Amino acid sequence: MHTIVQLACLEVEGFQDVYFRLEKKILISGKSMSTLHNYTRCVAHLALHFKSLPTHLTVEQIEDYLFHLKKRGAAESFFKLTVFGMRFLFRAEGLPERAIKLPKLIVKKILPTVLSQAEMRELLRAPILLKHRVMISVLYGCGLRCQELSKLQIQDIDFERNMIHVRQSKGKKDRYVPMGHLLMNDVKNYLLRDKPVKWLFNGKDNRECSRAAIRRAVREALRKTTIRKRISPHTLRHTYATHLLEQGLDIVSIKELLGHAFVETTMVYLHVVMKNNKTVFSPLDTLFKQTDDEVVGDSKNQLVNYEHQYYLNIFKKREANRLQASAQPNRQFEFSFK
């Protein structure tokens, strides 16, 4: 249970019962524990703000709270989870008409931050600890989510097939991702040196590594580089997909490797990819110039014309010699015997 949720259970009468009912509904519906934590954390903030249960608040009070979040500059993700959390709570408590009155959220289409290959090489060289370097290598080399990396076990590494088995990820789905020979050697060296027991990356008391520890490892590596972009562990997943697309892998295969449910989610990388590493240009710049293909085509045609003219000259010379020889009178050699 999150600290803010515990505080709400202590200070707001009846909130603990609401929490347990919400927990039961969320888990029965098949949603993840992270959904439970996010929803209850945001609902707890609302309850503590008014010192009252969210189900007892009026529409005007809820709108005032949402206005308060916007005015103080709350993160877009927190605002969104607050609306989603209240919407789920009202439906779970048998108040669907209250859920309908909540504002409809407009999803902003923001392109992901992506590192170049040079920036990625610099980031991989930055960590001092082998464990942190292998963490970053797995995030980028396999396109894993932060939560997937934290729950990765040693038994999930298939060295024979050079694959990683990602178990029960987002959407309760399994998938396999190729590891690559370089990453496989790094993982083997890490296992021999650090000797983890169960989890590939151990946390405190040999438990799974926390997502906060993974974010901290990426943040410390970034601090040692000249990269000025704001990145997170998820940035490495975006970079993985973009680099694969730039190197010619089709979008459907990338969708399967990322574990996306819909190809539309993967299509966002088409907007950030630099196909064949070419820079974007205005069509006006090339309007009066020959394209690369036309230049190559012209060169090939010119070469063919040169060869054709060369052999044509030879044939003409031979034909002229033949005609000249045929025009001369035949000389007969006469032998006289005396």
KEVEXTOR-916771 format. One record per residue (C-alpha): residue number from 0; x, y, z. Coordinates in Angstrom, 3 decimals, m for minus. Example, Ala and Ser with C-alpha at 12.3 -4.5 7.8 and 13.67 -1.06 7.14 Angstrom:
BEGIN
{pos: 0 c1: 12.300 c2: m4.500 c3: 7.800}
{pos: 1 c1: 13.670 c2: m1.060 c3: 7.140}
***
This chain:
BEGIN
{pos: 0 c1: 0.000 c2: 0.000 c3: 0.000}
{pos: 1 c1: 1.324 c2: 3.431 c3: m0.987}
{pos: 2 c1: 2.183 c2: 5.902 c3: 1.803}
{pos: 3 c1: m0.393 c2: 8.462 c3: 0.649}
{pos: 4 c1: m3.050 c2: 5.719 c3: 0.600}
{pos: 5 c1: m2.153 c2: 4.736 c3: 4.166}
{pos: 6 c1: m2.462 c2: 8.376 c3: 5.213}
{pos: 7 c1: m5.901 c2: 8.613 c3: 3.587}
{pos: 8 c1: m7.012 c2: 5.453 c3: 5.388}
{pos: 9 c1: m6.037 c2: 7.050 c3: 8.702}
{pos: 10 c1: m7.394 c2: 10.562 c3: 8.151}
{pos: 11 c1: m10.494 c2: 10.056 c3: 5.971}
{pos: 12 c1: m13.270 c2: 8.062 c3: 7.552}
{pos: 13 c1: m14.399 c2: 5.129 c3: 5.433}
{pos: 14 c1: m11.543 c2: 5.388 c3: 2.900}
{pos: 15 c1: m10.032 c2: 2.046 c3: 3.940}
{pos: 16 c1: m13.278 c2: 0.242 c3: 3.064}
{pos: 17 c1: m13.380 c2: 2.071 c3: m0.280}
{pos: 18 c1: m9.775 c2: 1.031 c3: m0.924}
{pos: 19 c1: m10.474 c2: m2.662 c3: m0.292}
{pos: 20 c1: m13.547 c2: m2.605 c3: m2.558}
{pos: 21 c1: m11.544 c2: m0.845 c3: m5.267}
{pos: 22 c1: m8.712 c2: m3.369 c3: m4.900}
{pos: 23 c1: m11.128 c2: m6.273 c3: m5.297}
{pos: 24 c1: m12.767 c2: m4.782 c3: m8.395}
{pos: 25 c1: m9.449 c2: m3.963 c3: m10.070}
{pos: 26 c1: m7.938 c2: m7.394 c3: m9.479}
{pos: 27 c1: m11.114 c2: m9.215 c3: m10.561}
{pos: 28 c1: m11.187 c2: m7.186 c3: m13.779}
{pos: 29 c1: m7.704 c2: m8.482 c3: m14.621}
{pos: 30 c1: m5.909 c2: m5.156 c3: m14.341}
{pos: 31 c1: m2.339 c2: m5.046 c3: m13.058}
{pos: 32 c1: m1.081 c2: m4.106 c3: m9.601}
{pos: 33 c1: 0.441 c2: m0.939 c3: m11.048}
{pos: 34 c1: m3.065 c2: 0.126 c3: m12.127}
{pos: 35 c1: m4.272 c2: m0.438 c3: m8.567}
{pos: 36 c1: m1.405 c2: 1.630 c3: m7.123}
{pos: 37 c1: m1.855 c2: 4.477 c3: m9.600}
{pos: 38 c1: m5.650 c2: 4.723 c3: m9.239}
{pos: 39 c1: m5.713 c2: 4.480 c3: m5.447}
{pos: 40 c1: m2.829 c2: 6.942 c3: m5.074}
{pos: 41 c1: m4.626 c2: 9.609 c3: m7.119}
{pos: 42 c1: m7.982 c2: 8.966 c3: m5.441}
{pos: 43 c1: m6.250 c2: 9.219 c3: m2.029}
{pos: 44 c1: m4.885 c2: 12.655 c3: m2.947}
{pos: 45 c1: m8.429 c2: 13.767 c3: m3.801}
{pos: 46 c1: m9.828 c2: 12.396 c3: m0.534}
{pos: 47 c1: m7.111 c2: 14.105 c3: 1.539}
{pos: 48 c1: m7.672 c2: 17.415 c3: m0.267}
{pos: 49 c1: m11.331 c2: 17.579 c3: 0.871}
{pos: 50 c1: m11.007 c2: 15.293 c3: 3.924}
{pos: 51 c1: m13.952 c2: 13.389 c3: 2.499}
{pos: 52 c1: m14.688 c2: 10.294 c3: 0.424}
{pos: 53 c1: m14.657 c2: 11.012 c3: m3.334}
{pos: 54 c1: m18.134 c2: 9.481 c3: m3.645}
{pos: 55 c1: m19.502 c2: 12.151 c3: m1.283}
{pos: 56 c1: m18.173 c2: 15.070 c3: m3.346}
{pos: 57 c1: m20.300 c2: 17.167 c3: m5.660}
{pos: 58 c1: m19.577 c2: 17.647 c3: m9.366}
{pos: 59 c1: m18.514 c2: 21.218 c3: m8.635}
{pos: 60 c1: m16.018 c2: 20.076 c3: m5.979}
{pos: 61 c1: m14.458 c2: 17.561 c3: m8.361}
{pos: 62 c1: m14.181 c2: 20.193 c3: m11.081}
{pos: 63 c1: m12.582 c2: 22.594 c3: m8.572}
{pos: 64 c1: m10.008 c2: 19.920 c3: m7.692}
{pos: 65 c1: m9.197 c2: 19.227 c3: m11.357}
{pos: 66 c1: m8.871 c2: 22.972 c3: m11.922}
{pos: 67 c1: m6.545 c2: 23.114 c3: m8.904}
{pos: 68 c1: m4.337 c2: 20.387 c3: m10.435}
{pos: 69 c1: m4.127 c2: 22.212 c3: m13.750}
{pos: 70 c1: m3.410 c2: 25.578 c3: m12.117}
{pos: 71 c1: m0.568 c2: 24.269 c3: m9.962}
{pos: 72 c1: 1.005 c2: 22.564 c3: m12.993}
{pos: 73 c1: 0.464 c2: 18.930 c3: m12.064}
{pos: 74 c1: 1.939 c2: 16.379 c3: m14.458}
{pos: 75 c1: m0.281 c2: 15.370 c3: m17.354}
{pos: 76 c1: 0.015 c2: 11.718 c3: m16.324}
{pos: 77 c1: m1.165 c2: 12.494 c3: m12.760}
{pos: 78 c1: m4.155 c2: 14.457 c3: m14.060}
{pos: 79 c1: m5.065 c2: 11.653 c3: m16.443}
{pos: 80 c1: m4.775 c2: 8.945 c3: m13.763}
{pos: 81 c1: m6.899 c2: 11.044 c3: m11.404}
{pos: 82 c1: m9.744 c2: 11.155 c3: m13.952}
{pos: 83 c1: m9.380 c2: 7.463 c3: m14.833}
{pos: 84 c1: m9.185 c2: 6.502 c3: m11.142}
{pos: 85 c1: m12.352 c2: 8.434 c3: m10.234}
{pos: 86 c1: m14.141 c2: 7.045 c3: m13.288}
{pos: 87 c1: m13.325 c2: 3.463 c3: m12.219}
{pos: 88 c1: m14.246 c2: 4.222 c3: m8.595}
{pos: 89 c1: m17.679 c2: 5.626 c3: m9.485}
{pos: 90 c1: m18.499 c2: 2.615 c3: m11.645}
{pos: 91 c1: m17.261 c2: 0.216 c3: m8.940}
{pos: 92 c1: m19.412 c2: 1.978 c3: m6.349}
{pos: 93 c1: m22.516 c2: 1.793 c3: m8.552}
{pos: 94 c1: m22.473 c2: 5.447 c3: m9.624}
{pos: 95 c1: m21.996 c2: 5.267 c3: m13.418}
{pos: 96 c1: m23.810 c2: 8.580 c3: m13.958}
{pos: 97 c1: m21.093 c2: 10.320 c3: m11.934}
{pos: 98 c1: m18.412 c2: 8.746 c3: m14.177}
{pos: 99 c1: m20.076 c2: 10.154 c3: m17.302}
{pos: 100 c1: m19.871 c2: 13.706 c3: m15.935}
{pos: 101 c1: m16.079 c2: 13.552 c3: m15.709}
{pos: 102 c1: m14.217 c2: 15.441 c3: m18.460}
{pos: 103 c1: m13.286 c2: 13.626 c3: m21.641}
{pos: 104 c1: m9.526 c2: 13.623 c3: m22.005}
{pos: 105 c1: m7.864 c2: 14.580 c3: m25.267}
{pos: 106 c1: m4.787 c2: 12.421 c3: m25.781}
{pos: 107 c1: m1.821 c2: 14.492 c3: m26.852}
{pos: 108 c1: 0.184 c2: 13.025 c3: m29.723}
{pos: 109 c1: 3.743 c2: 13.528 c3: m28.571}
{pos: 110 c1: 6.578 c2: 11.931 c3: m30.505}
{pos: 111 c1: 8.990 c2: 9.906 c3: m28.347}
{pos: 112 c1: 12.554 c2: 10.969 c3: m27.637}
{pos: 113 c1: 15.063 c2: 8.784 c3: m29.492}
{pos: 114 c1: 18.851 c2: 8.530 c3: m29.219}
{pos: 115 c1: 21.108 c2: 8.322 c3: m32.241}
{pos: 116 c1: 23.493 c2: 5.395 c3: m32.655}
{pos: 117 c1: 26.432 c2: 7.594 c3: m31.592}
{pos: 118 c1: 24.550 c2: 8.723 c3: m28.455}
{pos: 119 c1: 23.618 c2: 5.127 c3: m27.678}
{pos: 120 c1: 27.268 c2: 4.035 c3: m27.899}
{pos: 121 c1: 28.259 c2: 6.866 c3: m25.553}
{pos: 122 c1: 25.569 c2: 5.891 c3: m23.046}
{pos: 123 c1: 26.652 c2: 2.238 c3: m23.060}
{pos: 124 c1: 30.272 c2: 3.212 c3: m22.332}
{pos: 125 c1: 29.317 c2: 5.491 c3: m19.410}
{pos: 126 c1: 28.399 c2: 3.087 c3: m16.540}
{pos: 127 c1: 31.190 c2: 2.072 c3: m14.145}
{pos: 128 c1: 29.370 c2: m0.975 c3: m12.782}
{pos: 129 c1: 29.026 c2: m3.983 c3: m15.088}
{pos: 130 c1: 25.519 c2: m4.553 c3: m13.712}
{pos: 131 c1: 24.362 c2: m1.108 c3: m14.828}
{pos: 132 c1: 25.913 c2: m1.483 c3: m18.272}
{pos: 133 c1: 24.168 c2: m4.840 c3: m18.791}
{pos: 134 c1: 20.894 c2: m3.301 c3: m17.577}
{pos: 135 c1: 21.103 c2: m0.573 c3: m20.205}
{pos: 136 c1: 22.219 c2: m3.105 c3: m22.829}
{pos: 137 c1: 19.187 c2: m5.326 c3: m22.199}
{pos: 138 c1: 16.793 c2: m2.359 c3: m22.224}
{pos: 139 c1: 18.136 c2: m1.201 c3: m25.597}
{pos: 140 c1: 19.173 c2: m4.535 c3: m27.115}
{pos: 141 c1: 15.814 c2: m6.234 c3: m26.460}
{pos: 142 c1: 13.415 c2: m3.274 c3: m26.247}
{pos: 143 c1: 12.117 c2: m4.218 c3: m22.795}
{pos: 144 c1: 9.879 c2: m2.139 c3: m20.583}
{pos: 145 c1: 11.263 c2: m1.125 c3: m17.199}
{pos: 146 c1: 8.860 c2: m3.446 c3: m15.388}
{pos: 147 c1: 9.769 c2: m6.346 c3: m17.707}
{pos: 148 c1: 13.453 c2: m5.884 c3: m16.900}
{pos: 149 c1: 12.831 c2: m5.791 c3: m13.143}
{pos: 150 c1: 10.932 c2: m9.104 c3: m13.276}
{pos: 151 c1: 13.426 c2: m10.874 c3: m15.542}
{pos: 152 c1: 14.748 c2: m14.108 c3: m14.017}
{pos: 153 c1: 17.887 c2: m16.072 c3: m14.864}
{pos: 154 c1: 15.757 c2: m18.975 c3: m16.088}
{pos: 155 c1: 14.241 c2: m16.643 c3: m18.704}
{pos: 156 c1: 17.602 c2: m16.374 c3: m20.513}
{pos: 157 c1: 17.834 c2: m19.056 c3: m23.208}
{pos: 158 c1: 21.516 c2: m19.196 c3: m24.154}
{pos: 159 c1: 20.992 c2: m22.125 c3: m26.527}
{pos: 160 c1: 18.495 c2: m20.245 c3: m28.685}
{pos: 161 c1: 19.960 c2: m16.828 c3: m27.890}
{pos: 162 c1: 16.540 c2: m15.545 c3: m26.764}
{pos: 163 c1: 14.927 c2: m13.886 c3: m23.749}
{pos: 164 c1: 11.513 c2: m15.060 c3: m22.551}
{pos: 165 c1: 9.411 c2: m12.100 c3: m21.384}
{pos: 166 c1: 6.677 c2: m13.518 c3: m19.155}
{pos: 167 c1: 3.222 c2: m12.090 c3: m18.489}
{pos: 168 c1: 3.997 c2: m8.553 c3: m19.528}
{pos: 169 c1: 1.532 c2: m5.762 c3: m20.270}
{pos: 170 c1: m1.765 c2: m7.286 c3: m21.334}
{pos: 171 c1: m0.849 c2: m10.608 c3: m19.633}
{pos: 172 c1: 1.122 c2: m11.772 c3: m22.683}
{pos: 173 c1: 4.335 c2: m13.737 c3: m23.123}
{pos: 174 c1: 6.817 c2: m13.141 c3: m25.923}
{pos: 175 c1: 10.344 c2: m14.034 c3: m27.010}
{pos: 176 c1: 12.895 c2: m11.447 c3: m28.100}
{pos: 177 c1: 16.310 c2: m12.137 c3: m29.698}
{pos: 178 c1: 19.272 c2: m11.311 c3: m27.507}
{pos: 179 c1: 22.171 c2: m11.046 c3: m29.976}
{pos: 180 c1: 25.692 c2: m12.429 c3: m29.547}
{pos: 181 c1: 27.218 c2: m9.279 c3: m28.036}
{pos: 182 c1: 24.513 c2: m9.005 c3: m25.390}
{pos: 183 c1: 24.673 c2: m12.741 c3: m24.682}
{pos: 184 c1: 28.412 c2: m12.486 c3: m23.916}
{pos: 185 c1: 27.829 c2: m9.469 c3: m21.652}
{pos: 186 c1: 25.098 c2: m11.319 c3: m19.736}
{pos: 187 c1: 27.350 c2: m14.383 c3: m19.323}
{pos: 188 c1: 30.191 c2: m12.246 c3: m17.971}
{pos: 189 c1: 27.808 c2: m10.482 c3: m15.602}
{pos: 190 c1: 26.410 c2: m13.783 c3: m14.279}
{pos: 191 c1: 29.924 c2: m15.136 c3: m13.669}
{pos: 192 c1: 31.054 c2: m11.988 c3: m11.869}
{pos: 193 c1: 27.995 c2: m10.910 c3: m9.825}
{pos: 194 c1: 26.461 c2: m14.392 c3: m9.344}
{pos: 195 c1: 22.779 c2: m13.396 c3: m8.908}
{pos: 196 c1: 20.585 c2: m16.129 c3: m7.440}
{pos: 197 c1: 17.073 c2: m15.922 c3: m8.906}
{pos: 198 c1: 16.482 c2: m12.551 c3: m10.517}
{pos: 199 c1: 18.758 c2: m11.448 c3: m13.338}
{pos: 200 c1: 19.218 c2: m8.126 c3: m11.552}
{pos: 201 c1: 18.966 c2: m8.440 c3: m7.787}
{pos: 202 c1: 17.671 c2: m5.726 c3: m5.530}
{pos: 203 c1: 17.867 c2: m5.523 c3: m1.764}
{pos: 204 c1: 17.759 c2: m8.854 c3: 0.119}
{pos: 205 c1: 18.013 c2: m10.756 c3: m3.196}
{pos: 206 c1: 14.588 c2: m9.539 c3: m4.278}
{pos: 207 c1: 13.764 c2: m8.279 c3: m7.761}
{pos: 208 c1: 15.364 c2: m5.012 c3: m8.756}
{pos: 209 c1: 13.028 c2: m2.059 c3: m8.315}
{pos: 210 c1: 12.062 c2: 0.193 c3: m11.195}
{pos: 211 c1: 13.446 c2: 3.132 c3: m9.230}
{pos: 212 c1: 16.873 c2: 1.440 c3: m9.190}
{pos: 213 c1: 16.728 c2: 0.937 c3: m12.976}
{pos: 214 c1: 15.781 c2: 4.581 c3: m13.530}
{pos: 215 c1: 18.635 c2: 5.634 c3: m11.248}
{pos: 216 c1: 21.141 c2: 3.502 c3: m13.206}
{pos: 217 c1: 20.076 c2: 5.149 c3: m16.489}
{pos: 218 c1: 20.137 c2: 8.606 c3: m14.906}
{pos: 219 c1: 23.663 c2: 8.126 c3: m13.504}
{pos: 220 c1: 24.939 c2: 6.870 c3: m16.863}
{pos: 221 c1: 23.360 c2: 9.844 c3: m18.634}
{pos: 222 c1: 25.081 c2: 12.255 c3: m16.240}
{pos: 223 c1: 28.490 c2: 10.975 c3: m17.394}
{pos: 224 c1: 27.759 c2: 11.664 c3: m21.074}
{pos: 225 c1: 27.451 c2: 14.760 c3: m23.261}
{pos: 226 c1: 23.837 c2: 13.866 c3: m24.159}
{pos: 227 c1: 21.452 c2: 16.734 c3: m23.428}
{pos: 228 c1: 18.196 c2: 14.929 c3: m24.102}
{pos: 229 c1: 15.855 c2: 14.042 c3: m21.260}
{pos: 230 c1: 15.670 c2: 10.271 c3: m21.260}
{pos: 231 c1: 14.280 c2: 7.442 c3: m19.156}
{pos: 232 c1: 14.524 c2: 3.639 c3: m19.397}
{pos: 233 c1: 11.548 c2: 3.750 c3: m21.784}
{pos: 234 c1: 13.552 c2: 6.004 c3: m24.121}
{pos: 235 c1: 15.823 c2: 3.017 c3: m24.807}
{pos: 236 c1: 12.775 c2: 1.001 c3: m25.883}
{pos: 237 c1: 11.807 c2: 3.802 c3: m28.302}
{pos: 238 c1: 15.389 c2: 3.873 c3: m29.583}
{pos: 239 c1: 15.396 c2: 0.084 c3: m30.087}
{pos: 240 c1: 12.270 c2: 0.218 c3: m32.258}
{pos: 241 c1: 13.434 c2: 3.247 c3: m34.246}
{pos: 242 c1: 16.869 c2: 1.784 c3: m35.008}
{pos: 243 c1: 15.308 c2: m1.502 c3: m36.152}
{pos: 244 c1: 12.975 c2: 0.409 c3: m38.454}
{pos: 245 c1: 15.846 c2: 2.479 c3: m39.838}
{pos: 246 c1: 17.771 c2: m0.719 c3: m40.575}
{pos: 247 c1: 14.942 c2: m2.151 c3: m42.645}
{pos: 248 c1: 12.878 c2: m4.381 c3: m40.316}
{pos: 249 c1: 9.174 c2: m4.292 c3: m41.162}
{pos: 250 c1: 6.671 c2: m2.636 c3: m38.827}
{pos: 251 c1: 4.703 c2: m5.840 c3: m38.119}
{pos: 252 c1: 7.814 c2: m7.670 c3: m36.858}
{pos: 253 c1: 8.669 c2: m4.701 c3: m34.636}
{pos: 254 c1: 5.107 c2: m4.776 c3: m33.243}
{pos: 255 c1: 5.577 c2: m8.409 c3: m32.194}
{pos: 256 c1: 9.009 c2: m7.755 c3: m30.670}
{pos: 257 c1: 7.631 c2: m4.849 c3: m28.616}
{pos: 258 c1: 4.561 c2: m6.803 c3: m27.505}
{pos: 259 c1: 2.095 c2: m4.212 c3: m28.792}
{pos: 260 c1: m1.543 c2: m5.281 c3: m29.066}
{pos: 261 c1: m2.225 c2: m3.057 c3: m32.093}
{pos: 262 c1: 0.021 c2: m2.075 c3: m34.978}
{pos: 263 c1: m1.288 c2: 1.502 c3: m34.688}
{pos: 264 c1: 0.746 c2: 1.831 c3: m31.474}
{pos: 265 c1: 3.904 c2: 0.855 c3: m33.340}
{pos: 266 c1: 3.179 c2: 3.204 c3: m36.237}
{pos: 267 c1: 4.339 c2: 6.188 c3: m34.147}
{pos: 268 c1: 7.936 c2: 5.214 c3: m34.926}
{pos: 269 c1: 7.335 c2: 5.922 c3: m38.595}
{pos: 270 c1: 7.183 c2: 9.601 c3: m37.640}
{pos: 271 c1: 10.591 c2: 9.634 c3: m35.932}
{pos: 272 c1: 12.525 c2: 7.253 c3: m38.160}
{pos: 273 c1: 15.151 c2: 8.632 c3: m40.541}
{pos: 274 c1: 14.986 c2: 6.112 c3: m43.337}
{pos: 275 c1: 18.453 c2: 5.128 c3: m44.566}
{pos: 276 c1: 19.835 c2: 7.896 c3: m42.325}
{pos: 277 c1: 18.816 c2: 10.568 c3: m44.853}
{pos: 278 c1: 17.985 c2: 14.013 c3: m43.548}
{pos: 279 c1: 14.601 c2: 15.548 c3: m44.198}
{pos: 280 c1: 14.593 c2: 18.103 c3: m47.015}
{pos: 281 c1: 12.236 c2: 20.349 c3: m48.914}
{pos: 282 c1: 11.067 c2: 19.034 c3: m52.304}
{pos: 283 c1: 11.928 c2: 22.454 c3: m53.710}
{pos: 284 c1: 15.615 c2: 21.646 c3: m53.139}
{pos: 285 c1: 15.431 c2: 18.724 c3: m55.542}
{pos: 286 c1: 12.898 c2: 20.088 c3: m58.013}
{pos: 287 c1: 15.527 c2: 21.219 c3: m60.536}
{pos: 288 c1: 18.098 c2: 18.577 c3: m59.717}
{pos: 289 c1: 18.441 c2: 15.053 c3: m60.923}
{pos: 290 c1: 17.687 c2: 12.407 c3: m58.347}
{pos: 291 c1: 20.383 c2: 9.945 c3: m57.343}
{pos: 292 c1: 18.676 c2: 7.209 c3: m59.363}
{pos: 293 c1: 18.574 c2: 9.404 c3: m62.457}
{pos: 294 c1: 22.288 c2: 10.204 c3: m62.117}
{pos: 295 c1: 23.154 c2: 6.521 c3: m61.739}
{pos: 296 c1: 20.885 c2: 5.660 c3: m64.644}
{pos: 297 c1: 22.463 c2: 8.314 c3: m66.856}
{pos: 298 c1: 25.950 c2: 7.064 c3: m65.998}
{pos: 299 c1: 25.000 c2: 3.504 c3: m66.879}
{pos: 300 c1: 23.426 c2: 4.604 c3: m70.169}
{pos: 301 c1: 26.473 c2: 6.662 c3: m71.006}
{pos: 302 c1: 28.740 c2: 3.674 c3: m70.364}
{pos: 303 c1: 26.591 c2: 1.463 c3: m72.592}
{pos: 304 c1: 26.704 c2: 4.087 c3: m75.347}
{pos: 305 c1: 30.505 c2: 4.253 c3: m75.123}
{pos: 306 c1: 30.792 c2: 0.469 c3: m75.427}
{pos: 307 c1: 28.315 c2: 0.390 c3: m78.299}
{pos: 308 c1: 30.216 c2: 3.113 c3: m80.195}
{pos: 309 c1: 33.527 c2: 1.355 c3: m79.588}
{pos: 310 c1: 32.391 c2: m1.939 c3: m81.098}
{pos: 311 c1: 30.536 c2: m0.121 c3: m83.879}
{pos: 312 c1: 33.789 c2: 1.578 c3: m84.914}
{pos: 313 c1: 35.567 c2: m1.779 c3: m84.993}
{pos: 314 c1: 32.870 c2: m3.297 c3: m87.194}
{pos: 315 c1: 32.949 c2: m0.293 c3: m89.537}
{pos: 316 c1: 36.723 c2: m0.532 c3: m89.882}
{pos: 317 c1: 36.563 c2: m4.230 c3: m90.635}
{pos: 318 c1: 33.822 c2: m3.679 c3: m93.212}
{pos: 319 c1: 35.843 c2: m0.933 c3: m94.912}
{pos: 320 c1: 38.897 c2: m3.194 c3: m95.099}
{pos: 321 c1: 36.806 c2: m5.982 c3: m96.567}
{pos: 322 c1: 35.318 c2: m3.701 c3: m99.243}
{pos: 323 c1: 38.726 c2: m2.298 c3: m100.087}
{pos: 324 c1: 40.153 c2: m5.775 c3: m100.474}
{pos: 325 c1: 37.293 c2: m6.914 c3: m102.696}
{pos: 326 c1: 37.676 c2: m3.845 c3: m104.994}
{pos: 327 c1: 41.297 c2: m4.645 c3: m105.905}
{pos: 328 c1: 41.844 c2: m6.910 c3: m109.073}
{pos: 329 c1: 42.873 c2: m10.466 c3: m108.489}
{pos: 330 c1: 46.514 c2: m11.015 c3: m109.165}
{pos: 331 c1: 47.379 c2: m14.365 c3: m110.705}
{pos: 332 c1: 50.895 c2: m15.570 c3: m110.490}
{pos: 333 c1: 52.070 c2: m17.047 c3: m113.718}
{pos: 334 c1: 54.888 c2: m19.539 c3: m113.732}
{pos: 335 c1: 56.713 c2: m20.314 c3: m116.910}
{pos: 336 c1: 58.823 c2: m23.336 c3: m117.336}
{pos: 337 c1: 61.441 c2: m23.165 c3: m119.936}
***
